[in-house]
Amino acid sequence: MSELKRLRTKIDGLDRRIVALLNQRLATVGKIGEWKAPRKLASYSPSRSAEIMRNVQKANMGPHEPEQLAAIYGKIVAASVALQTKQKRAKK
């Protein structure tokens, strides 16, 4: 197997793991949404989003630039808020 093919195979495996972790994260977000709904809590919490970004930046050991990681996690947080918003609408 060529070095390029080996590295691409490794990337494919990592992508599968990332997708699995993202699905676990969104499943947990859904449970949080279910907890928030009867308490009439907002899907989006600016303070929680800021906390997530701080935690991610602290965990970053590179090679991501902070801005790159913030952009990725911005999308993840947006997907999380969208899921909780969808849950709220479905309950109405």
NUDREN-282673 format. One record per atom (N, C-alpha, C): residue number from 1; residue in one letter; atom name; y, z, x. Coordinates in steps of 0.2 Angstrom, whole numbers, plus 2048, in hexadecimal, padded with zeros to 3 digits. Each point is the difference from the previous one (the first is absolute). Example, Ala and Ser with C-alpha at 12.3 -4.5 7.8 and 13.67 -1.06 7.14 Angstrom:
+-----+------+------+-----+-----+-----+
| pos | code | site |  c2 |  c3 |  c1 |
+-----+------+------+-----+-----+-----+
|   1 |    A |    N | 7E4 | 827 | 842 |
|   1 |    A |   CA | 806 | 800 | 7FC |
|   1 |    A |    C | 806 | 800 | 804 |
|   2 |    S |    N | 805 | 7FC | 7FE |
|   2 |    S |   CA | 806 | 801 | 804 |
|   2 |    S |    C | 805 | 803 | 7FC |
+-----+------+------+-----+-----+-----+
***
This chain:
+-----+------+------+-----+-----+-----+
| pos | code | site |  c2 |  c3 |  c1 |
+-----+------+------+-----+-----+-----+
|   1 |    M |    N | 7FA | 800 | 804 |
|   1 |    M |   CA | 806 | 800 | 7FC |
|   1 |    M |    C | 806 | 800 | 805 |
|   2 |    S |    N | 805 | 7FC | 7FE |
|   2 |    S |   CA | 806 | 7FF | 804 |
|   2 |    S |    C | 804 | 807 | 7FF |
|   3 |    E |    N | 804 | 801 | 805 |
|   3 |    E |   CA | 805 | 806 | 7FF |
|   3 |    E |    C | 804 | 800 | 7FA |
|   4 |    L |    N | 803 | 7FA | 7FF |
|   4 |    L |   CA | 804 | 7FF | 7FA |
|   4 |    L |    C | 7FC | 801 | 7F9 |
|   5 |    K |    N | 7FA | 7FE | 800 |
|   5 |    K |   CA | 7FC | 801 | 7FA |
|   5 |    K |    C | 7FE | 807 | 7FF |
|   6 |    R |    N | 7FF | 804 | 806 |
|   6 |    R |   CA | 7FE | 807 | 7FF |
|   6 |    R |    C | 806 | 804 | 7FE |
|   7 |    L |    N | 806 | 7FE | 803 |
|   7 |    L |   CA | 806 | 804 | 7FD |
|   7 |    L |    C | 802 | 7FE | 7F9 |
|   8 |    R |    N | 7FF | 7FA | 7FE |
|   8 |    R |   CA | 801 | 7FF | 7F9 |
|   8 |    R |    C | 7FB | 803 | 7FB |
|   9 |    T |    N | 7FA | 801 | 802 |
|   9 |    T |   CA | 7FB | 803 | 7FD |
|   9 |    T |    C | 802 | 808 | 7FF |
|  10 |    K |    N | 803 | 803 | 806 |
|  10 |    K |   CA | 802 | 806 | 800 |
|  10 |    K |    C | 806 | 801 | 7FB |
|  11 |    I |    N | 804 | 7FB | 800 |
|  11 |    I |   CA | 806 | 801 | 7FB |
|  11 |    I |    C | 7FD | 7FF | 7F9 |
|  12 |    D |    N | 7FC | 7FC | 7FE |
|  12 |    D |   CA | 7FD | 800 | 7FA |
|  12 |    D |    C | 7FD | 806 | 7FD |
|  13 |    G |    N | 7FC | 804 | 805 |
|  13 |    G |   CA | 7FE | 807 | 7FE |
|  13 |    G |    C | 805 | 805 | 7FF |
|  14 |    L |    N | 805 | 7FF | 804 |
|  14 |    L |   CA | 806 | 805 | 7FF |
|  14 |    L |    C | 804 | 7FF | 7FA |
|  15 |    D |    N | 800 | 7F9 | 7FE |
|  15 |    D |   CA | 803 | 7FF | 7FA |
|  15 |    D |    C | 7FD | 802 | 7FA |
|  16 |    R |    N | 7F9 | 800 | 800 |
|  16 |    R |   CA | 7FC | 803 | 7FB |
|  16 |    R |    C | 801 | 807 | 7FF |
|  17 |    R |    N | 800 | 804 | 806 |
|  17 |    R |   CA | 802 | 807 | 800 |
|  17 |    R |    C | 806 | 802 | 7FD |
|  18 |    I |    N | 805 | 7FC | 802 |
|  18 |    I |   CA | 807 | 801 | 7FD |
|  18 |    I |    C | 800 | 7FF | 7F9 |
|  19 |    V |    N | 7FD | 7FB | 7FD |
|  19 |    V |   CA | 800 | 7FE | 7F9 |
|  19 |    V |    C | 7FD | 806 | 7FC |
|  20 |    A |    N | 7FA | 803 | 803 |
|  20 |    A |   CA | 7FD | 805 | 7FD |
|  20 |    A |    C | 804 | 806 | 800 |
|  21 |    L |    N | 804 | 802 | 805 |
|  21 |    L |   CA | 804 | 805 | 801 |
|  21 |    L |    C | 806 | 800 | 7FB |
|  22 |    L |    N | 803 | 7FA | 7FF |
|  22 |    L |   CA | 805 | 7FE | 7FB |
|  22 |    L |    C | 7FE | 801 | 7F9 |
|  23 |    N |    N | 7FA | 7FE | 7FF |
|  23 |    N |   CA | 7FD | 801 | 7F9 |
|  23 |    N |    C | 7FF | 808 | 7FF |
|  24 |    Q |    N | 7FD | 804 | 805 |
|  24 |    Q |   CA | 800 | 807 | 7FF |
|  24 |    Q |    C | 807 | 803 | 7FF |
|  25 |    R |    N | 805 | 7FE | 803 |
|  25 |    R |   CA | 806 | 802 | 800 |
|  25 |    R |    C | 803 | 7FF | 7F9 |
|  26 |    L |    N | 7FF | 7FA | 7FD |
|  26 |    L |   CA | 803 | 7FE | 7F9 |
|  26 |    L |    C | 7FC | 804 | 7FB |
|  27 |    A |    N | 7F9 | 801 | 801 |
|  27 |    A |   CA | 7FC | 804 | 7FB |
|  27 |    A |    C | 803 | 807 | 800 |
|  28 |    T |    N | 802 | 803 | 806 |
|  28 |    T |   CA | 803 | 807 | 800 |
|  28 |    T |    C | 807 | 800 | 7FD |
|  29 |    V |    N | 804 | 7FA | 801 |
|  29 |    V |   CA | 806 | 800 | 7FD |
|  29 |    V |    C | 7FF | 7FF | 7F8 |
|  30 |    G |    N | 7FB | 7FD | 7FE |
|  30 |    G |   CA | 7FF | 800 | 7F9 |
|  30 |    G |    C | 7FE | 807 | 7FD |
|  31 |    K |    N | 7FD | 804 | 803 |
|  31 |    K |   CA | 7FE | 807 | 7FE |
|  31 |    K |    C | 807 | 804 | 800 |
|  32 |    I |    N | 804 | 7FF | 805 |
|  32 |    I |   CA | 807 | 803 | 800 |
|  32 |    I |    C | 804 | 7FE | 7FA |
|  33 |    G |    N | 800 | 7F9 | 7FE |
|  33 |    G |   CA | 803 | 7FE | 7FA |
|  33 |    G |    C | 7FD | 803 | 7FA |
|  34 |    E |    N | 7FA | 801 | 7FF |
|  34 |    E |   CA | 7FD | 803 | 7FB |
|  34 |    E |    C | 802 | 807 | 7FF |
|  35 |    W |    N | 801 | 804 | 806 |
|  35 |    W |   CA | 802 | 807 | 800 |
|  35 |    W |    C | 808 | 800 | 7FE |
|  36 |    K |    N | 804 | 7FB | 802 |
|  36 |    K |   CA | 807 | 800 | 7FF |
|  36 |    K |    C | 801 | 7FE | 7F8 |
|  37 |    A |    N | 7FD | 7FC | 7FD |
|  37 |    A |   CA | 801 | 7FD | 7FA |
|  37 |    A |    C | 801 | 806 | 7FA |
|  38 |    P |    N | 7FC | 804 | 7FF |
|  38 |    P |   CA | 801 | 805 | 7FB |
|  38 |    P |    C | 806 | 805 | 802 |
|  39 |    R |    N | 802 | 800 | 806 |
|  39 |    R |   CA | 805 | 804 | 802 |
|  39 |    R |    C | 807 | 7FD | 800 |
|  40 |    K |    N | 800 | 7F9 | 7FE |
|  40 |    K |   CA | 806 | 7FC | 800 |
|  40 |    K |    C | 803 | 7FF | 807 |
|  41 |    L |    N | 7FC | 800 | 805 |
|  41 |    L |   CA | 803 | 7FF | 807 |
|  41 |    L |    C | 801 | 7F9 | 801 |
|  42 |    A |    N | 805 | 7FE | 804 |
|  42 |    A |   CA | 802 | 7FA | 802 |
|  42 |    A |    C | 7FA | 7FD | 805 |
|  43 |    S |    N | 7FF | 7F9 | 7FF |
|  43 |    S |   CA | 7FB | 7FD | 805 |
|  43 |    S |    C | 803 | 800 | 807 |
|  44 |    Y |    N | 806 | 7FF | 801 |
|  44 |    Y |   CA | 803 | 800 | 806 |
|  44 |    Y |    C | 804 | 806 | 802 |
|  45 |    S |    N | 7FF | 802 | 806 |
|  45 |    S |   CA | 803 | 806 | 802 |
|  45 |    S |    C | 803 | 7FE | 807 |
|  46 |    P |    N | 807 | 800 | 800 |
|  46 |    P |   CA | 803 | 7FE | 807 |
|  46 |    P |    C | 7FE | 805 | 805 |
|  47 |    S |    N | 800 | 806 | 7FF |
|  47 |    S |   CA | 7FF | 805 | 805 |
|  47 |    S |    C | 7F8 | 7FF | 803 |
|  48 |    R |    N | 7FC | 7FF | 7FB |
|  48 |    R |   CA | 7F9 | 7FF | 802 |
|  48 |    R |    C | 7FF | 7F9 | 804 |
|  49 |    S |    N | 804 | 7FB | 7FE |
|  49 |    S |   CA | 800 | 7FA | 804 |
|  49 |    S |    C | 802 | 801 | 807 |
|  50 |    A |    N | 806 | 804 | 801 |
|  50 |    A |   CA | 803 | 801 | 806 |
|  50 |    A |    C | 7FB | 804 | 804 |
|  51 |    E |    N | 7FC | 805 | 7FD |
|  51 |    E |   CA | 7FB | 804 | 804 |
|  51 |    E |    C | 7FA | 7FC | 802 |
|  52 |    I |    N | 7FE | 7FB | 7FC |
|  52 |    I |   CA | 7FB | 7FB | 802 |
|  52 |    I |    C | 802 | 7FD | 807 |
|  53 |    M |    N | 806 | 7FD | 7FF |
|  53 |    M |   CA | 803 | 7FC | 806 |
|  53 |    M |    C | 800 | 804 | 806 |
|  54 |    R |    N | 802 | 807 | 800 |
|  54 |    R |   CA | 801 | 804 | 805 |
|  54 |    R |    C | 7F9 | 801 | 803 |
|  55 |    N |    N | 7FB | 802 | 7FC |
|  55 |    N |   CA | 7F9 | 801 | 802 |
|  55 |    N |    C | 7FD | 7FA | 804 |
|  56 |    V |    N | 801 | 7FA | 7FD |
|  56 |    V |   CA | 7FE | 7FA | 803 |
|  56 |    V |    C | 803 | 7FF | 807 |
|  57 |    Q |    N | 806 | 801 | 800 |
|  57 |    Q |   CA | 804 | 7FF | 807 |
|  57 |    Q |    C | 7FD | 805 | 805 |
|  58 |    K |    N | 7FF | 806 | 7FE |
|  58 |    K |   CA | 7FD | 805 | 804 |
|  58 |    K |    C | 7F9 | 7FE | 803 |
|  59 |    A |    N | 7FC | 7FD | 7FB |
|  59 |    A |   CA | 7F9 | 7FE | 802 |
|  59 |    A |    C | 800 | 7FA | 804 |
|  60 |    N |    N | 805 | 7FC | 801 |
|  60 |    N |   CA | 801 | 7F9 | 803 |
|  60 |    N |    C | 7FF | 801 | 808 |
|  61 |    M |    N | 7FB | 7FE | 802 |
|  61 |    M |   CA | 7FF | 800 | 808 |
|  61 |    M |    C | 801 | 7F9 | 803 |
|  62 |    G |    N | 802 | 7FB | 7FC |
|  62 |    G |   CA | 801 | 7F9 | 802 |
|  62 |    G |    C | 7FA | 7FC | 7FF |
|  63 |    P |    N | 801 | 7FA | 801 |
|  63 |    P |   CA | 806 | 7FC | 802 |
|  63 |    P |    C | 805 | 7FE | 7FB |
|  64 |    H |    N | 7FF | 803 | 7FA |
|  64 |    H |   CA | 805 | 7FE | 7FB |
|  64 |    H |    C | 807 | 803 | 801 |
|  65 |    E |    N | 805 | 7FC | 7FF |
|  65 |    E |   CA | 807 | 802 | 800 |
|  65 |    E |    C | 801 | 804 | 7FA |
|  66 |    P |    N | 804 | 805 | 800 |
|  66 |    P |   CA | 801 | 804 | 7FA |
|  66 |    P |    C | 802 | 7FC | 7FA |
|  67 |    E |    N | 804 | 7FB | 801 |
|  67 |    E |   CA | 802 | 7FC | 7FB |
|  67 |    E |    C | 7FB | 7FC | 7FC |
|  68 |    Q |    N | 7FB | 7FE | 805 |
|  68 |    Q |   CA | 7FA | 7FC | 7FD |
|  68 |    Q |    C | 7FC | 805 | 7FB |
|  69 |    L |    N | 7FF | 806 | 803 |
|  69 |    L |   CA | 7FC | 805 | 7FC |
|  69 |    L |    C | 803 | 802 | 7FA |
|  70 |    A |    N | 807 | 800 | 800 |
|  70 |    A |   CA | 804 | 802 | 7FA |
|  70 |    A |    C | 7FF | 7FA | 7FB |
|  71 |    A |    N | 800 | 7FA | 802 |
|  71 |    A |   CA | 800 | 7FA | 7FB |
|  71 |    A |    C | 7F9 | 800 | 7FD |
|  72 |    I |    N | 7FA | 802 | 804 |
|  72 |    I |   CA | 7FA | 800 | 7FD |
|  72 |    I |    C | 7FF | 806 | 7FB |
|  73 |    Y |    N | 802 | 805 | 802 |
|  73 |    Y |   CA | 800 | 806 | 7FC |
|  73 |    Y |    C | 804 | 800 | 7FA |
|  74 |    G |    N | 806 | 7FC | 800 |
|  74 |    G |   CA | 804 | 7FF | 7FB |
|  74 |    G |    C | 7FC | 7FC | 7FA |
|  75 |    K |    N | 7FC | 7FB | 802 |
|  75 |    K |   CA | 7FC | 7FC | 7FC |
|  75 |    K |    C | 7FB | 805 | 7FD |
|  76 |    I |    N | 7FD | 804 | 804 |
|  76 |    I |   CA | 7FA | 805 | 7FD |
|  76 |    I |    C | 803 | 804 | 7FB |
|  77 |    V |    N | 806 | 803 | 801 |
|  77 |    V |   CA | 803 | 805 | 7FC |
|  77 |    V |    C | 802 | 7FC | 7F9 |
|  78 |    A |    N | 803 | 7FA | 801 |
|  78 |    A |   CA | 802 | 7FC | 7FA |
|  78 |    A |    C | 7F9 | 7FF | 7FC |
|  79 |    A |    N | 7FB | 7FE | 803 |
|  79 |    A |   CA | 7FA | 7FF | 7FC |
|  79 |    A |    C | 7FD | 806 | 7FD |
|  80 |    S |    N | 801 | 806 | 803 |
|  80 |    S |   CA | 7FF | 806 | 7FD |
|  80 |    S |    C | 804 | 802 | 7FA |
|  81 |    V |    N | 806 | 7FF | 800 |
|  81 |    V |   CA | 805 | 801 | 7FB |
|  81 |    V |    C | 7FE | 7FB | 7FA |
|  82 |    A |    N | 7FF | 7FA | 802 |
|  82 |    A |   CA | 7FE | 7FB | 7FA |
|  82 |    A |    C | 7FA | 802 | 7FD |
|  83 |    L |    N | 7FB | 803 | 803 |
|  83 |    L |   CA | 7FA | 802 | 7FD |
|  83 |    L |    C | 801 | 806 | 7FB |
|  84 |    Q |    N | 804 | 805 | 802 |
|  84 |    Q |   CA | 801 | 805 | 7FC |
|  84 |    Q |    C | 805 | 7FE | 7FA |
|  85 |    T |    N | 804 | 7FB | 801 |
|  85 |    T |   CA | 804 | 7FE | 7FA |
|  85 |    T |    C | 7FC | 7FC | 7FB |
|  86 |    K |    N | 7FB | 7FC | 803 |
|  86 |    K |   CA | 7FB | 7FD | 7FC |
|  86 |    K |    C | 7FC | 805 | 7FC |
|  87 |    Q |    N | 7FE | 805 | 803 |
|  87 |    Q |   CA | 7FC | 805 | 7FC |
|  87 |    Q |    C | 804 | 803 | 7FB |
|  88 |    K |    N | 806 | 802 | 801 |
|  88 |    K |   CA | 805 | 803 | 7FB |
|  88 |    K |    C | 800 | 7FB | 7FA |
|  89 |    R |    N | 801 | 7F9 | 801 |
|  89 |    R |   CA | 801 | 7FC | 7FB |
|  89 |    R |    C | 7FA | 7FF | 7FC |
|  90 |    A |    N | 7FA | 800 | 803 |
|  90 |    A |   CA | 7FA | 800 | 7FC |
|  90 |    A |    C | 7FE | 806 | 7FC |
|  91 |    K |    N | 803 | 805 | 802 |
|  91 |    K |   CA | 7FF | 806 | 7FC |
|  91 |    K |    C | 804 | 801 | 7F9 |
|  92 |    K |    N | 806 | 7FB | 800 |
|  92 |    K |   CA | 804 | 801 | 7FA |
|  92 |    K |    C | 7FD | 7FC | 7FA |
+-----+------+------+-----+-----+-----+
***
